[in-house]
Amino acid sequence: MWDKSRGNAMFASNATALNLSDRETEILHFIAKGMSNKEIAILLELSVHTIMTHTKNIYRKLNVNSRSEAVYELMFQQQLE
């Protein structure tokens, strides 16, 4: 099971600046690591459908259309801080 306490604090603050929920922040962290929806679902003990829904919400909030664009937006935000 994923241990939130071991997450990257800087990553979390950047995601918060982008108005992402805690769960969306977790999922974006795993997307940035290159994990698939299925891998994330297994790790977080959620369904693949739930991960896909969170991913779509991330895309909407960041106004992007792909996983790589979402990670880019996160990295761009990090450079601004």
N, C-alpha and C positions, 0 to 999 in steps of 0.2 A: 504494500500500500504506500502511496505517496505521502511523504512527510512534509507538510507545508513549512514547518519551522526551518527546513534546510534550503528553502528557496532563496533566490537572489534578491536582496532588499532593493537594490538599485533598479532591477528589472520591474519589481512590483511598483515602485514609485513612478516609473515611466508609464506603466500601463494604467495606473490610477490617473495620471495626467491626461490620458486618452479616454477617460470615462469608462473604463472597462470594469466589470464586476470582478470579485475575487476569483470566481470560477473561470471566467473568461481569461483572466490573467494567468491562471494555472495552465489553461489549455494553450494559450499563446506561447507560454514558456516551452511546452512540449513540442509545439509546431516549430519553434525556432531551433529546437534540437533535432528536427528532421523526423519526428515520430509520425506514424500514420494514425488515422482516426481509430483503427482497431487497436493499435498498441496503447494509445491514450485511454481508450475505453477500458481495456483490461487493467491498466495501472490504477485508474481512478474508480474502478468497479462501477462503471456506468455503461449504458448501451451505446452502440455506435451511433444510433439515431440522435441521442442526446448530445454527443460530441459534435455531430454535424450541425445540430441546431445552434449550439454555442458558437461554432465556427462561423456560421452565417451571420450571427449577431455581431461577432467581431468584425467581419467584413463590412457590415452595414455601418457600424459605429466609426470605423476607420475610413470608410468610403473607398474600399479596395475590392478587387475581384479575385485575388489569389492568396495562397499561403505566403508566397515570397513577398508580395506587396505588403502584407500585414506585418511581416518581420521587418521589412524595410522601414515602414512607418514608425515602428517601435524604435529602431536604431536611429532614425532621423530625430525623433523626439529626444532621445538620449543625448544627442549632440547639442541640442538647444539648451539643455540644462547645465 
